[in-house]
Amino acid sequence: MHISSATFLCSAPNLEACPDESLPEFAFIGRSNVGKSSLLNVLAGEQGLARVSPTPGFTKLINIFTINQCWRLVDLPGYGFAAGSRKDSNRFNRSVAQYLKGRTNLSLVFALIESALPPQPIDIEFIEWLTLNEVPFVLVFTKMDKAPKPQVDANIAAFMERISQWYAQPPAHFQCSAQTGAGRQDLLGVVDEILDAIHAQTEAAREIPAAPWDVNPQARPAKTRKRGPDLHRPW
């Protein structure tokens, strides 16, 4: 995938304030100080796209960017720490949960885990939460250049072992570095694959004969916001 444009759309304090659901969204989230903002800048090819701060928990809003005018990149507040009062921290966590469970055009979550550290309980808990709520996700192990490769590999293997009990097939996982750009094309390739699948589904839907409610609106079934993972993919 080639990114030709990346523009800031809005900052939303909660799900209700998010823009229309006309474009697929790909959300990035991780423990505070996992290197999320740096990674987003590398992915978009825009060093100033997401503000990088030395203060953990700097991102407090749901920041949404439009990429190539056809999909959105969503920068979610980190979990585990937030600058400010406990009341603010709790409010932002609720907003993130509402977004992840209720945003119908959310195509995939990139869950960021720091590969230079052994498995952290808060990361394990968050991945369990995503699994229980059937939120589609892949794992992205960041900062692969911050520790010797054997240590990074051991940390990743330990993390995958800790969560293996929840899956018949483990989630897809990737490694990346904001410093070197390693893993960038792998992550963009995942986005590209999903966008192709969405396009194919849209084209197929155009060939389906009109449903009864297209003639009689009263026959339309009730809408549901429930999203389930694609069982043919690990995310």
N, C-alpha and C positions, 0 to 999 in steps of 0.2 A: 504494500500500500504506500502511495505517495501522498503526503499531506501538503496540500496547496494553500490552505487557509485555516487559521485557528483564531476565532474571535470570541471574546467574552460576551456572554448573553445576559446573565443576571446572577445575583446572590439571593438565595431564598432562606428564610429562617425556618421554614417547615414545608411539609408536603403541599399544603393548600396554596402556598405562594409560588410553587414551581410553575414553569411555563406549560403551554399545551403539550400534549403527548404525541405530537405529529411525527417526531423523529426518534429513532432508536437511541437509547442511552446506555453508556458503559461507565460504571461507577468504580472509583478507586478509593479504597479505605484501608487503614492499618493502624497499629498502635502508634501513638504520638512519637515523633522523632524516628520513624521508620524510613524516612527519605522519600516520602510520597511526592512532595512538591517538586523536588529535583527530578524525580522520574517522569512526572507529567511534562515538565519542560523539555526533557530529552525526547519523549514520545512525540510531542507536538512540533519539535524543532523550533520552539519559541522560548528563549531563556527567561522572558518576563511573563510568561503565561500564568503560572502559579507562583505566588510570592513565597520565597524561601525565607524562613525565619529561624534563628537559633533558639527561640522560645518554644518548648513543646506545647502542643495544644493551641497553636496560633490560629489555625483554621477553625472558625466557629460557625460558619454558614455553609449551606449547600451551594457551592460555586459551580456554575454550569457554563460550558464553552461549546460553541458550534464548530464542528470540524468538517471541512470540505463541503459545507452547506448541506450535508446529508446525514450526519449523526452527531451526537453530543457526548462530550467527555464531562463527567461529573466528579468533582473533587469534594469528597465528604470529610467532615471533621473526624480527626483521629479519636480513637477510644483509649481509655486508660488514664488520661490526664487532660485537663483543660484549664488554661489560664483564666482566673476569675473565681467567682464564688461557686460553692457546691451547687447552689440553686441553678446557676447558669449551666454548669456541667451537666446536671440531670436533664435540663430542658433540651440541650443540644442532643444528648443521647436519645431521648424520646423522639426527636425530630428525625434522626437518622433511622431509627427503627421503623417509624411510620413510612419513611421514603422507601426503605428496602422491602417492606412487606406490601405497600400499597401502590407503588408506581408501576402501572401496567406496561409502559414502554421501556422498562428496565430490562435490557437484553442480557446483561452479564455483570457480575461484580468481580473485580480484580482485588483479591484479598492479599495485602502485602505483609510479608513476614521477614524479619531481619535475619539473614542467613548467618551472620557472624555470631549470633547468640544461640545457646541451646533452647529447646522449646520453652516458651513462656506460658504460664497458666492462663493469662488473659487472652492470648492468641488462641489457645486451645478452646477456651470457652466461647470465643466469638465464632470460630469455625463450627462448633457444635450448634450455636444459635442459628447460623445460616442453614445448616443441614436440617434442623428441626423445622424451620420455617420454609423449607423448600425454595430457598433463594439460589438461583444458578450462579456458580462461582468457579473461578480457577485460583490457584495459589501462585503468588509471585514472590520468590525469595530475593530480597533486595541486598545491596551492599556486598555482592559476592567478591569484591576486591578488598574488603576490609579485614579479611582473615585468610590464613593459608588454606589452599584448596582442600586438603584432607579434613580440616576442621569444618569448613563449610559443608562438605559432603556428609560428614558425620552428623552435623546439626540438622540438615535436611532429612536424612534418613531417620533420625530420631523423631522428628516432627511427624513424618509420614507414618511411622509406626504407632505413634500416640493416637492418631485419628483413624487408623485402619479398621478399627472395630465397627465403625459406623457405615462402612461401604463394602459392597460386593466388588466394586471397581473403584480404586482410589481416584480422587480428583486430579485433573491435569495440573501439572505444576511446572513453573519456569524459573530460571535464574536471570538476574539482570544487574547491571551496574550503571548508575547515573553518571559515574565518572568516565567510563569508557564507552558507554552506549551499548554494551553487550546486552543481548536479549531484546533490543528494541524491535527488530523486525519480527521476532517470534510473537510478541504481544500484539503488534499491529496485524500480523497474519491471522490471529484469533478473531480480531474485530472484522477483518475482511471476510473471513469464512462465514461469520454469522450474518453480516450484511448481505452476502450472496444468497444465503439460505432464506433470509427475509424477502429478498427480491424475487426469488423463485416461488415462494409461497404466495406473494402478491400476484404474480403473473398467473399462477395456477388458479387463484380465486377468481380472476377475471373470466376464466373459461367455464366456471360453474354456472348452470342455469339459475335464473332468478329464484330466490326463496319466496315462500308464500307471503312473508311479511313485507316483501318489497312491493307487493300489490295491496296487501291489507296490513297496515302498520300495527293494528291491534293484535295480530297473530305473532308479533315479534316476542321471542322468549326473553325472560329477565336477564339483564346483563350480570356478569360476574367479574370480579376483579382478581379472582384467584389465579395465580400462575403456578404451574408445575414445571419441574425440570424436564428437559428432553431426555428421555431414557436411552436414546441412541447415542448420546454424548456423555462424557464424564462430567460436564458442567450443566 
